[in-house]
Amino acid sequence: MSDMLTESKSKRGMFTLEDGTNVAFTFILVSSLFLLWGFCNGLIDVMDKHFQDELGLTRSQSAWVQFAHYLGYFLMSVPAGWLSAKLGYKGGIITGLLIVAVGGLWFLPATHVSAMVQTGGVSPNTAFVAFLGGVCLIATGLTFLETIANPYTTVLGDRRFSATRINLAQSCNGLGWIFGPIVGSVYFYSTDAAGRSTGSQTLYVPYLAIAITVLVLAAIFYFARVPDIKAGDDYHMDDKSPDYSHSIWSHPHFVFAVVAQFLYVAAQAGIFSFFINYMTAELPPIPASWSTTVQSLANHAGVLRDWLSGWFETKQSGVLALSNKGASNLASIGFICFLVGRFTGAALLKKYSAHRVLGLYGALNVAATLLVFMKLGWFSAFCVLASFFFMSIMFPTIFALGIFGLGARAKRASSYIVMAIMGGAVLPKLMGHVADMYDMSRGFIVPSVCFIFVAWYGFSWPKLSKAESLHSVRPGSH
């Protein structure tokens, strides 16, 4: 009988439950949520430079965008974990989608407030705060989705492929991140026929589209089959006291996952949000032939004409440089690297231990960010794009390693790991402060320090968890 059970388990597919139910469609539906918040995050990451130019903010001041975004995660993560335990996966997801819809609609009155700046009716700071309110509100809804969807992907099939599944789902997140900057470049950095910026008037458009989309998604989830599946209980935590906090905080692999996620998201948010600043200020002079080539392509590109035009601008010094719009579009290329990293990382995680891959990628990102810090011209710019690739697997892999073996308490544990996203609100301001004091290249020392801890966590995970890998706990460890 034991042999038959072992053989049956070995034949289980990536999306097959223990009772033989195939949940591939449920996985696809849940993965659409990753696409949603990837797109929202992609918009946020190209918004800083818009407010710097429109409102005269410093880089450190514009980082309030990230602060508002990640503050929403911090404030709502624990309530989201508690409510998801009460409402189940489906109820929590629908709640999150409805909050995102309200946040998207918020940008309509915020745009009206912004228009009043031109007439002197309100101050620029008031308009900035109005937009920050919408950013924070959307983030609270996304918190529900991330708190639920991340751990849910790890239980939608054979546990051997939990890290692979969460990385595949997060690949949709990477896809959304590609399109976010493209859309942002159109609506945040648009100009009229006279060359005047119209970004403040059109910033609401993508958020209105988000509101409509999530309302449709909420209706789909309401009628869809979303089974409530229990996570693996390797540490027999479900047999212990119902005191969630005492139980989960007694496991070092979870505690340090919270710290690692805080520092990883801090590094990610800093690199993403100051990408445009780096590319417009730190690149060597652009050869004139590049501008001629791109303009020639734009003239013959048809539907891609708007995307290709306006990549370069001549500075007051006469040097040809990348424009804000060009840098915003280039960010999409960075997110393509991020997406490729997710797909290739998912393949690697089927063959190699998740903690080893995390440790290796963390170490490589330490090297990449230090090379940016050293100001090596085009090579440093390449290293910025390389950092996108090596960051790709970090969030989902830290998540999977952190909730490993926590049973029913995985939902509560995931809320704390999502709360750790608050790192994205705090350290980008430090990175911006360093950049204001020195330059954008020197600011990359901040994410470099963060990646050192991520690499340590990956390589130390077996000792912290007393497990050989995500697949099993060492005999006698509990």
N, C-alpha and C positions, 0 to 999 in steps of 0.2 A: 504494500500500500504506500509506504514511504517513497519507494522508487517511482511509483506512478505519479505521486504528487510532485516529486522533483522534476520528472520528465515534463509534466504539464506546465510547471512554472517556467522551465527552460524554453518552452514553445510560445510563451506569452509574447505578444507584440508590444511595441512601444506604447500603444493606446488601448491595451486590453486589460480590463480589471480582473481580479482573482476569480470572479464568477463567470468569466468569459465574455462580459459585455464590452463591446467596442465603443469607445467614447471619442473617436477621432473628430466627429462633427462638433462635439462640445469643446474640444481643444481648439478647433479652428475659430469657433465663436468667441471663446475667451481671448484668443490671440488678437482678435480685432481690437480689444481694449488696449493692448500694448501699442498697436498702430496709433490709436487715438492719443495716448499720453506722450508718445514719441513726437507726434506732430505738434502738440501743445508746447513741449519742451523746446523743440526746434525753433518755434516762434520766439520764445523767451530769450533764447541764446543770441538772437540777432537784434534784440530790442534795445540793448544798452546804448549802442552808438547813436540810435535814433534820438533818444532823450538827451544824450550829450550835446548833439548838434541843435536840437529844437529848443532845449531849455537851458543850455549853457552849463551843464553839469560836468563835474570832474569824473574821472573813471571810478574813483571810490564812491562818489555820490550816486552814480548810475547803478552801482551794485545793489542799491535798495530794491531793484527789480528782482534780483535773485533772493534777497532777504524776504520780500513779500511772498514770493513763490514758495520758498521752502518753509516759511513760517506757517503756511497753511498745512503743510505736512506735519510739522511739529505739533500744532494745536489739535489736529484731528486724528492722528495716528492711533492713540490709545482708545479714544471713543470709537473709532472705526473698528478696532480689534474687538472691543466689547460688543458692539452692535452686530458685527459679522457672526460672532458666536451665537447671538440671540436670533438673528434673522436668517442665518444660513448663507451659503454662497450666492444664491439667486437674489435674495432680498437685499443683501449688501451691495451687490453690483448695481441693481436698479436704483438704489438710494444714491450711490455715487454718481451715476449718469445724470440723474435729475439735478443734483447740485452743480455739476459741470454746466448743464444747460442754463441754469440761473446765472452762473458766472459769465457765460458767453454773452447773454443778453445784457449784462451789466455794462458792456462796452458801448452800447448805444447811448445811454445818458452820459457816460464818461467822455465820449467824443463830443457831445454837445457842450459839456463843461470846457473842454479843450478849445473849442471854437470861440468861446467867450474871452479867451486870453487876448485874441487879436483886438477886441474892442475895449479891453481894459476892465471887463466885468469881473474877472477873477485873476488871481496871480498864477504864474507858471507852476509854482509849488502846489497850489490847489489842484490844478489839472493833473499834475504828476501823481498826487495822492489818490485822485479818482481812478486813474488807471491801475495803480497799485492795488486798490480794493478789488478790482475785477480779477487781477492776477492771483491774489490770495484766495479769493472765493473759488476759482477754478481749481486751484491746488487742493483745497479741502475735499472737493469731489474726487479728484484724482487719487487722493489718499485712500479713500474707500476702495477704489479699483485696484490699486497696487497692493494694499494690505490683503486683499482677497485673492486676486488673480495670481500673484507670484507663488504663494504656497499651493494654490489649487492646481497649477500646472504640474507640480511635483508628484501629485497623487493620481493624475489622470492616466494610469497605466502601470506597467511594470516598474517597480522602484529602482531597478538597475539603471534605468534611463532617466531618472529624475533630473539630474543636472543637464542632460541633453535636451529634455523637453523644455525646461525653463529657458535655456539658451536659444532654442528654436523660437519660442514665443517672443523672447526679447529681440529676436531678429526682426520681427514686425515692428518693434519699438524703434530699431535702427532705421527701418524703411520710412517710418513717420518722420524721423529726425532729418532724413534727406530732403523731404518735401517742405518741411517747416521753414528752413532758411530761404528756399526758392520763393515760397509764397510771401515770406516776410520782406524779401528784397523788392517785390512788386508793390506791396501795400504800405511798407514802412518808409521806403526810400524812393517813392514815385515823385515825379516832377511834372509841372505843366509845360505848355509850349514855350513859356518864357524862361524855363529852367528853375522856377521856384518850387520848393518842396511842398508836396501836398500830402505827405505821410500822415500828418495829424488828422486830416479829414477822412482818410481811408483806412486807418488802423483797425477800425471796428469790423471791417468786412470779413476777414477770416474767422473772427470770433462769433459772428452771427451764423456763419456756415457751420461752425462747431456745435453751436446750440441746437440747430436743426438736426444735425447728424446724430447727436447723442439721444435726442428724443425718439428718433426712429430706432436706434439701438435698444433703448429701454423697452420699447414695445416688443421687439424681437425676443429679448431675454425673458420678458413676461410670459410668452407663450412657448418658449423653448424648454427642452429637458436639460436641467442642470442638477445632476445628482449630488447629494451631500456625502462626500467620501472622507473617511477618517484617515489621518496620516499614520505612518508606522510608529510603533511605540517601543523602540529598541531599549530604552532605559526603564521600562515598566512604570512610567510616570503616571499612567492612568490608574495605577493601583495605589498611588500615594495620596497624600493630603490634597484636597481641592484648592489649597492656597497656591494659585498660579505663580505669583511673584517669587515665593520661596523656592518653588520647584525649578523654574526655568533659570533663575539667576544662580543656581548652584552648579551649573554646567559651564565650564570655561569656554568651550567652543562656541557657545551662544553669546556669552558676555563679550568676548573679543570680536565676534562677528559684528556686534553693534558698533564697537569702536572702529573696526575696519571699514564698515559701511559709511560711518560718519566721515572718515578721512577720504575714502574713495570719492564719495559724492562731492566733497569739498574740492578735491582736485579736478574732478570732471567739470563741475560748474564753473570753476575759475578758467579752465582752458577753453571751454565752449563759449563763455560769455565775453571773454576778452580776445577771442579769435580775430574779430574784425579789427580791433585796435592793433593787434600784433601785425597783421598782414598789411595794414595801411601805413604803419609807422616804422616797422623794423626790416622790411624787405629791401634789398639793394635796388638801385634805380632800374626801372623796367626798360628794356631795349625798345626803341621806337618801332622796330620791325614787328614786335608782338602786337602792338596796338593796330598796326596796319593790317596784319593777318586776321585778327579777331573782327575788325570792322568789315573786312572783305567777306568773312564768313557770315556776318550778320546781314549783309546786303543780299545774300543768296540763301538765307536759312529759312525763309517762310515763317512758319509758326514759332521758330526759335529765335526770331529776330529780336524780340523784346528782351529775351534772356541774355543774348550775347552782346547787345549794345550797351555802352556805358560802363564797361569794365574798368577803364583807365581814365585818369585825370592828370592834368599838369598842375603841379604845386606852384606856389608863389616863387619858389627858388628856380623854377623852370625844369625841375626833374619830373619825369613821367613816373607815376605811381598807381597802385591799385586803388580804385575808388571804393566807397562804402558798399555800393551795389555789387561791385566785382568781388569784394571780400565776402559779402553775404552769400553770393553764388558759389564762391570757392569753398565756403563752409559745407555746402552740400557735397562737394567732392570728399571733404573730410568725413562726412557721415556715410559716404559710400564705403570708405575704408573701414569705418565702424561696423557697417552692415556685413562686409566681407569677413571681418574678424569674428562676428557672431556666428556666421554659417560655418566657417572653417573651425572655429572654436567648438561648436556643437559636435563636429566630426571628431575632433581630437578628444573630446570628453567621453566619447564612446570607446576609446582605446586606452586612454591614460587617466590616472587618478585626478579628480577635479582639483584637489588641493595643490598638487604639483604643478598643474597648468597655471593655476592662479599665482603661485609663487614665482614661476618663471616670467609670466607676463608682467607681474609687479616689478620685478628686477629690471626687465627690459624698459619699462616706462621710467624707472629712476634714471637710467642711462639716457633715454630720449630727452627728458626734461632738463637734465644737466647740460646736454649738448645745445639746447635752446638757450639756456642761461649763458653759455659761453660765447654767444653771438658769432656764429660761424657762417653768416650769410645765407645763401640758398640752402646749404646743408642743414642749418638750423630750422629753416622753414619746412624742409622735408621731414625733419624730426617731429615738428608739431603735428603733421598729418600722420606720422607713424604712431604717435601717442594715441590718436583716435583708434587705430587698429588694436593696440595692446590694451586699451581700456575696455574693449568690447565685451569681454566675458566676465568682467569683474563683478558688476552688480548682481547678476543672476547667480553666479557661482558662490559669492559670499553669502547670498540669501540661502541657497540650497545647503551649504555647509553649516550655516548658523542654526537652521531649524531641524537639522538631522536628528532623527530619533526622538522627537519631543511629543509624539502622539497627538492627543486632542489639544494639547497646549501649544501646538504649532501655530494656531491662529493668533493666540495672544503673543507668542514670541515674534511672529511676523510683524505685529503692530509696532513693537519696539525697534525692529530693524528698519521699518519704514520711517519711524520717528527719527532715526539716525540720519535721514536725508537732510535734516536741519543743518548738517555740515555745509551744504550748498548755500546756506544763508549767511554763514559766519565767515568762513575763510576767504571767499572771493573778495570781501571787503579788505582783508589783509593783503591779498594779492594786488588789488587795485591801489592800496596805499603804497606798497613797495614800488609799483609801476609809476605812481605819481612822484615819488621821491627820486627814483633813478630812471628806469625806462621799462618797457613792457617785457623785454627779454629777461631782465633781472627778476621780474615778478614770478617767473617760472620756478624759482627756488622753493616757493610755497607748495605747489603740487608735488615737487620732487620729494620733499620730506614726507608727505602723505603716502606716496607710493612705497616708501621704505617700510612703513608699518604693514601695508597690504601684503607685500612680499613676505614679511616675517610671519603674518597670520597663515598664509598659504602653506609655507614650509613647516610651520609648527602645529598645524591642525591635527595630525594623528596623535600627538602627545596631549593636546588639549581635550580631544574628544574620546581618547582611548579606543579609537577605531582605526582599522587599516585603511578604509576608504568609505565612500558613501554607501557601499553595499552591505557592510556588516560591522558589528561591534566585536571587539576582542573578547574571547571567553573570560568570564570572571570580572568584566569591567563594570558590571552593575550588580 
